[in-house]
Amino acid sequence: MTLVTTADRGAVRIITYANPPFGTMTAAGSTETYEAMSAAIADAGVRVIVITGGLPGVFIRHYDVGELSVMSDNLGGSTPPPQPAQPAARRPGFLELTDLIVAADKPVIAAINGLCMGGGFELSLACDLRIAGKDVAAIGLPETRVGIFPGGGGTQRLPRVIGEAKALEMILRGLTVDGPGAGTLGIVHEVVGDPLARALEIAAELASRGAEGLAFAKRLTRAALDRPLSEGLADERASFLAVMRTASAREALRAARQPVEIQKA
């Protein structure tokens, strides 16, 4: 069964995840989504990527608990299982998927159109922008309720988004919030009636801009909190000269010699 479908709207690639009946993420689903992301990144005609859910009321519910239970049983055995002489190459999984989203040289937007917990929320945290629906019932990290903790980036990315204090409360207590609550906390950038439609509006806006400039801006901003200021500034200055040499920058600057229009956040 195909869990991932894609569609193009101009220069925007929509990746839709659906795993009926519950919409959980699985190992197979992680690999399919990774492959869809890889194809979108490699396609020069795709400028922005939007990820959304394909089941009513579900973005990605959470990672499949049954698969996690089997993993726990396997890891908890008294002796490790025998390893084949030549192990097969491991297919990309959930961790590789979130790393790929972060490293993509194109903006990635999560259109959160339903339940978004655990691994689903961690995937959205890897995205550059998050747009949530007003009627989304739950967004958060409930892993401690089942004896584990967020292991797909949640403990590292959520504090960077909302601060350590609130992230600790949500993670330790396994709390979730609804769409408007996520907006109040700053977990998502916007809360709207139709998150996919709004994500496509923003994607179209970004797709009209220089690809190189966006790629440099994403990489530099992503790295800003992980290194000394002096190192970041040096990289920014070198990168600015690099993007200024590109054809897209030259064309855009020539076309915008008048003062830049104000666009409010």
N, C-alpha and C positions, 0 to 999 in steps of 0.2 A: 504494500500500500504506500502510495506517495504521501508524505507528510508535509511537503513544502511545494508551493506553487509560486510562480513569478509572473509579473506583468509589467510592461513598460508604459509610462505616461511621459512621452517625449524623452527627456534625458534623465528621468527618474525611474529607478527600478523598485518595484514593490515586491517584497518577499513576505509571503503569507504562510504562517505555520498553523496547521490543524491536525490534531491527533484525537479523533473522536473515540469515545464519547466525552472524555474528561478534559482533553487539551493539555495533558502533561508533556513535559519534555522527556525524551528518552535518549539512549545512546544512539539509536538509529536516527532519531530526529536531530540530534546534535550534528551528526555527520552530514545529513542532508542539508541542514541549514548552513553548515560550514561550506559545503560545495556550492550552494547558491550564492553565498557571500563572495567566495573566491571568484566565481564567474562574473559577478557584478563588478568587482574591483578590477578584474582584468579587461573588462569591456570599456574601451575608450569612449564609447557613446553614452555610457552611464556616468552621470555627474553626481548624483545623490542617491542614497539608498534609504528606503523606508521599510521597517519591519512591523508587521501587525499580526493579529490573530484571526483565524479563519472560522472559529466557532462562535455562535451567539453568546455574548457575555464573557468571553474568555480571550485574553491575550496569550499568555502561557500560564496555566494554572500554577504549576510548580514542577520540580523535577520528580519523575516517577518514583514513589516511595518503595514500590516493590523492587525495582532495580537497586536502589540503595540498600535495601534489606539483604538482598543476595550478596552484594559487595561486602557488607558488614559481616555476614556469616563466613564468607570466604576468607576475609582478613582475620577473623577471630579463631580460625582452626589452629590446633596445636602444632601442626606441621604444614608448611606451605605446599601447595599443589605442585606436582612435578612439572618442570619446564621443558618444552620441546627443544630438540637439539638446535633447530633453526627456527626461532619464533617468527611468526608472521608479522609483517609490519603493522603497527597499530594504526587504526583509522582515526582521523581527527575527531576528538570528542568535545565535550562542553567547554572545558578550559581553553582548548585551542580556538574554539569559536569566539569566546569573549575576547581573547587576546587579538584575534583577527579583526574584530569590530573596532577595538581601540586603535590598532595600528593602521587601519585602512586610511588611504590618502584621500578619501572622499567623506563628506559628512554622512553620518548615519543617524536616522531619526526613528525613535520608537513611538508608534501610534498605539497607545495603550487603550484598547477598546473593550477591556473586560478584566477578569481576575488576573492578578499579576503578583504572584507570591514566590518565595524561595528562588529557585533557579530562574524562573521567569522574570522576577524582579532584578536578579543579578545580571541577566542579559540586558535588561533595559538600562541598568546603571552603566554598562559598558558603552551604550550608545551616547552620541554627542548631545542630542536633544530628546526630551521626553514630553509628549503631549498626551494627556489623559482625558478620558470621557467623564462628564459630570456624574454619570450613573454607574461608574466602576465601583464595585462593592468592596474590594480588598486589594491593597498594595502593601507589600511588606515582606518581612523575613521571619516566618514562624518556626524555623528549624529547631529551636531549643524546646519546643513543645513535644518533639519526638526524639529527644535525647541526643541531638547532634548540634551543629552550629553552621552558619552559612559558610560553605567551603568553595564557592564559585566566584569569589571576589567581594562578597557583601561586607565582610568585616573591614575591608580596605577602602572600598569605593564609597560606601554610604557615609562614613565620617567626613570624607572630602567634600561631600555634597551638602550635608546638613549640620556638620560639626560633631565633635566627639560625644558631648553630653546626650543629645537626643538620639544619636545613633546607638549608644550604649543601652539606653532605655529600650529602644525598639528591638534591638538584637537580643539582649538578655531576657526580656519578657516575652519575646516572640510576638510583638504587636503588629497589627496591620491598621491601615487607615483607608478611608474611601477616597475617591477621586478628588473632591474638594479639600479633604484633609491633607492629601499629598501636595496640593497646591499651596496650602497655608504653610506647610513645613519647608517648602522649596524643593521637595523631592522631584517634582515635575515642573516644567517651565510654563505650561499653560493647561487650563482645564476648560474644556469646550464640549459642546453637544455632539459634534462629530469629529473625533480625533483623527481619523484617517484623512478626511477632507482638509482639515487644518494642516496636518503634516504635509500633505501634497502642495498646499499653498506655500508653505515655508520652503519646501524642497524646490519648487519652481523658482522662487526668489533666489535661492542659493545657486541653482543650476545656471542662472543668467550671469553669474560672476566668474572671474578668472579661476580656473581649476587650480593652478599652481599657487595662487595667493591663498586660497582656502586650505590647501594641503599644508602649506607652511604654517598658517595660523593655527590649524588644529594640532599639529605636532608640537609646536612651541608652547601653546597654552596647556596641553596635556602634561608636558614635562615641567611646567613652572614650579610646582610644589615639591618636586622630587630632587632638586639640585640647588646649589647655592645661587643667589641672585647674580653674582658676577658671571658665573658660567652660563646662565640663561641669557643674560644680556649679550654676551659675546656671540652666542649662537644666533640670537635674534638679529644682530647687526650683520653677521655674515649671510644669514638667510634673506634678509631684506635686499641686500645687493644681488643675491642670486635670483630672486623673483623679479627684481627690476629689469633684469636682462631678458626676461621671457617676452615672447610676442604678445601674449594676452595682456600683460601689464602695459606694454607700450600702447597697444590699441585702446585699452580702457582709459588710460591717462589722457591720451589725445582727445578722446570723446568726452572727457569730463573736465575740461579746463576751466569751467565755471565753478563757483563754490558748490560743495557737495550739499545735497538736500538733507534736511534733518529727518531722521527716522527714529521715533521714540521707542524705547524698550517697552 
